[in-house]
Amino acid sequence: MTTVLMAVSAAEHWTLNDGTHHPTGFWAEELVVPYDIFRDAGFEVTIATPGAVAPTVDPISISVKGGMLPTTAKKMEDKVEQMSHVLNNPEDLHKVDAASYDIIFYPGGHGPMEDLAYDKISGKILTDRLASGKLLGLLCHSPAALLATIDDATGQTPFAGKQITALSNTEEGMVTDKSKAPWLLEDRLKEAGLKYEKATLPFRPKLVRDGNLFTGQNPQSSEKLAKALVEAVEQG
């Protein structure tokens, strides 16, 4: 059976540059849509967080404030509730045998900007996964986790030169007061030497594949990214 390690942020807030805490966590669509697609494909999915902390859903991602119709927002809220037994009992990302999984997948939300961007154990998982040639998927804000792969001594990351997408500066400005953001993901990825791409229009699905690295730009890319990983497994 194909196995998936879903690496989820344990953060429940994002610290802004004025020191205030913006409530956040994982973005519902970016976790539940891929989770269902993987499960429907017959894959076994394990959710893990740093320290085995039960992850927090970003409240905006299950409300109409997240840009969804009321029916869609309610569907997301219900799905998160239905997954509560799984979400409340995650594995510890710092202790799992990540190499044993066929796919490693990082959903987004602002949470990874708070913890995974600085998590060196997660960074080692990502570095090893890239070198292994086995499938790796990152979505929306979760490519922030790649910043933890930067070597403190050299300032270099093994992901430098890789083509990638992630939430754009334009999109960030449409959901956040950019003047309060401590840093912007698109900028940091470019500064780290990654070849960043984005869709022509904001909040349109965008998938980028570079070898075994698959990235999706935004929540609207959740389905496309997950299905691409399933297809890659089926194609061997």
C-alpha positions as CSV (number, residue, x, y, z in Angstrom):
1,M,0.0,0.0,0.0
2,T,1.2,3.5,-0.8
3,T,1.9,5.5,2.3
4,V,1.7,9.3,2.8
5,L,3.2,11.3,5.6
6,M,1.3,14.5,6.0
7,A,3.5,17.0,7.8
8,V,1.4,19.6,9.5
9,S,2.3,22.8,11.4
10,A,1.6,22.7,15.1
11,A,1.5,26.5,15.3
12,E,-1.7,28.2,16.4
13,H,-0.6,31.8,15.6
14,W,1.7,33.8,13.4
15,T,3.8,36.4,15.1
16,L,3.6,39.7,13.2
17,N,6.3,42.3,13.1
18,D,4.6,44.4,15.7
19,G,4.7,41.4,18.1
20,T,1.0,40.6,17.9
21,H,-0.3,37.1,17.3
22,H,-2.4,36.4,14.3
23,P,-4.6,33.3,14.9
24,T,-3.8,30.6,12.4
25,G,-2.9,27.0,11.9
26,F,-3.4,24.8,8.9
27,W,-5.7,25.9,6.1
28,A,-8.6,23.4,6.0
29,E,-8.9,22.9,2.2
30,E,-5.2,22.3,1.9
31,L,-5.4,19.4,4.4
32,V,-8.8,17.8,3.9
33,V,-8.9,17.9,0.1
34,P,-5.6,16.1,-0.4
35,Y,-6.3,13.8,2.6
36,D,-9.5,12.6,0.9
37,I,-7.9,12.3,-2.5
38,F,-5.1,10.2,-1.1
39,R,-7.5,8.0,0.9
40,D,-9.8,7.6,-2.1
41,A,-6.8,6.4,-4.1
42,G,-6.3,3.7,-1.5
43,F,-3.3,5.3,0.2
44,E,-2.6,5.1,3.9
45,V,-2.2,8.6,5.4
46,T,-0.3,9.5,8.6
47,I,-0.6,13.0,10.0
48,A,2.4,14.2,12.0
49,T,3.3,17.5,13.7
50,P,6.3,18.8,15.6
51,G,6.0,17.3,19.1
52,A,2.8,15.4,18.2
53,V,0.8,18.5,19.1
54,A,-2.8,18.4,17.8
55,P,-2.9,20.9,14.9
56,T,-5.1,23.9,14.9
57,V,-7.4,24.7,11.9
58,D,-7.2,28.4,10.8
59,P,-10.6,29.7,11.7
60,I,-10.8,31.8,8.6
61,S,-10.4,28.6,6.4
62,I,-13.7,27.3,7.7
63,S,-15.7,30.5,7.3
64,V,-16.9,32.7,4.5
65,K,-14.1,35.1,5.4
66,G,-11.9,32.6,3.6
67,G,-13.5,33.5,0.3
68,M,-15.8,30.5,0.2
69,L,-19.5,30.2,-0.3
70,P,-21.4,29.5,3.0
71,T,-22.1,25.9,1.9
72,T,-18.4,25.3,1.1
73,A,-17.3,26.8,4.4
74,K,-19.7,24.5,6.3
75,K,-18.5,21.5,4.3
76,M,-14.9,22.3,5.3
77,E,-15.9,22.8,9.0
78,D,-17.8,19.5,9.0
79,K,-14.9,17.6,7.4
80,V,-12.4,18.9,9.9
81,E,-14.8,17.9,12.7
82,Q,-15.1,14.4,11.1
83,M,-11.3,14.1,11.1
84,S,-11.0,15.1,14.8
85,H,-10.0,11.6,15.9
86,V,-7.1,11.7,13.4
87,L,-6.1,15.4,14.0
88,N,-6.2,15.0,17.8
89,N,-3.7,12.1,17.7
90,P,-0.9,12.9,15.3
91,E,2.5,11.3,15.2
92,D,5.6,13.2,16.2
93,L,7.2,14.6,13.1
94,H,10.5,14.7,14.9
95,K,10.4,11.0,15.6
96,V,8.7,9.3,12.5
97,D,10.7,7.3,10.0
98,A,10.0,9.8,7.2
99,A,12.1,7.8,4.7
100,S,9.7,4.9,4.9
101,Y,6.9,6.9,3.3
102,D,6.2,6.9,-0.4
103,I,4.9,10.5,-0.3
104,I,5.6,13.4,2.0
105,F,3.1,16.2,1.8
106,Y,3.1,19.5,3.6
107,P,-0.3,21.4,3.7
108,G,-0.2,25.2,4.2
109,G,-1.8,27.9,6.2
110,H,0.2,30.6,7.9
111,G,1.2,28.0,10.5
112,P,4.4,26.9,8.7
113,M,5.6,30.5,8.7
114,E,5.7,30.3,12.5
115,D,7.3,26.9,13.1
116,L,8.3,24.7,10.2
117,A,10.3,27.6,8.6
118,Y,12.7,27.3,11.5
119,D,12.4,23.5,12.2
120,K,15.7,21.9,11.5
121,I,14.4,18.4,11.9
122,S,11.8,19.0,9.3
123,G,14.5,20.6,7.2
124,K,16.5,17.4,7.4
125,I,13.4,15.4,6.3
126,L,13.0,17.7,3.3
127,T,16.7,17.6,2.4
128,D,16.8,13.8,2.6
129,R,13.5,13.5,0.6
130,L,14.9,15.6,-2.2
131,A,18.0,13.5,-2.4
132,S,16.1,10.3,-2.3
133,G,14.1,11.0,-5.5
134,K,10.9,10.0,-3.7
135,L,7.8,12.1,-4.0
136,L,7.5,15.4,-2.1
137,G,4.6,17.9,-2.2
138,L,4.3,21.3,-0.6
139,L,1.3,23.6,-0.9
140,C,0.7,27.4,-0.5
141,H,2.5,28.7,2.6
142,S,4.2,25.3,3.4
143,P,7.2,25.9,1.1
144,A,8.2,28.1,4.0
145,A,9.5,24.8,5.5
146,L,12.2,24.8,2.8
147,L,13.8,27.7,4.6
148,A,14.8,25.4,7.4
149,T,17.0,23.5,4.9
150,I,19.3,26.5,4.6
151,D,22.7,25.6,6.0
152,D,23.6,28.0,8.8
153,A,27.3,28.0,7.9
154,T,27.0,28.4,4.1
155,G,23.6,30.1,3.7
156,Q,22.9,27.5,1.0
157,T,20.0,25.2,0.5
158,P,19.9,22.0,-1.6
159,F,16.7,23.3,-3.1
160,A,18.4,26.2,-4.7
161,G,17.8,26.2,-8.5
162,K,14.6,24.2,-8.1
163,Q,11.5,25.4,-9.8
164,I,8.8,26.1,-7.3
165,T,5.5,27.9,-6.6
166,A,4.0,29.1,-3.4
167,L,1.6,31.8,-2.2
168,S,2.6,35.0,-4.0
169,N,3.2,38.4,-2.5
170,T,0.1,39.6,-4.4
171,E,-2.0,36.9,-2.8
172,E,-0.6,37.5,0.6
173,G,-1.5,41.2,0.3
174,M,-5.1,40.2,-0.5
175,V,-5.5,38.2,2.7
176,T,-3.1,39.9,5.1
177,D,-1.9,43.4,5.9
178,K,1.5,43.0,4.3
179,S,2.9,45.9,6.4
180,K,2.6,43.6,9.4
181,A,4.1,40.5,7.8
182,P,7.5,39.8,9.3
183,W,8.6,38.5,5.8
184,L,7.0,37.4,2.6
185,L,7.3,33.9,1.3
186,E,7.8,34.7,-2.4
187,D,10.6,37.0,-1.5
188,R,12.4,34.5,0.9
189,L,12.2,31.7,-1.6
190,K,13.8,33.8,-4.3
191,E,16.4,35.0,-1.9
192,A,17.3,31.4,-1.1
193,G,17.9,30.7,-4.8
194,L,14.7,28.9,-5.8
195,K,13.2,29.6,-9.2
196,Y,9.8,30.9,-8.2
197,E,6.8,30.8,-10.6
198,K,3.2,31.9,-10.2
199,A,-0.1,31.9,-12.1
200,T,-1.0,34.9,-14.2
201,L,-3.9,35.8,-12.0
202,P,-4.1,35.5,-8.2
203,F,-5.9,32.5,-6.6
204,R,-5.9,30.4,-9.7
205,P,-4.7,26.8,-9.5
206,K,-1.0,26.5,-10.3
207,L,1.2,23.4,-10.1
208,V,4.9,23.2,-10.6
209,R,6.9,20.0,-10.9
210,D,10.7,19.8,-10.8
211,G,11.8,16.2,-10.6
212,N,10.3,14.6,-7.4
213,L,9.4,18.1,-6.0
214,F,5.7,19.1,-6.5
215,T,4.4,22.4,-5.4
216,G,1.0,24.2,-5.5
217,Q,0.6,27.9,-5.3
218,N,-2.6,28.4,-3.2
219,P,-5.6,26.7,-1.7
220,Q,-7.2,26.5,-5.1
221,S,-4.3,24.2,-6.1
222,S,-5.0,21.6,-3.4
223,E,-6.9,19.2,-5.7
224,K,-4.5,19.6,-8.6
225,L,-1.4,19.0,-6.5
226,A,-2.8,15.9,-4.7
227,K,-4.0,14.4,-8.0
228,A,-0.6,15.0,-9.6
229,L,1.0,13.0,-6.8
230,V,-1.5,10.2,-7.1
231,E,-0.8,10.1,-10.9
232,A,2.9,10.0,-10.3
233,V,2.5,7.0,-8.0
234,E,0.3,5.2,-10.6
235,Q,2.9,5.9,-13.4
236,G,5.6,4.5,-11.2
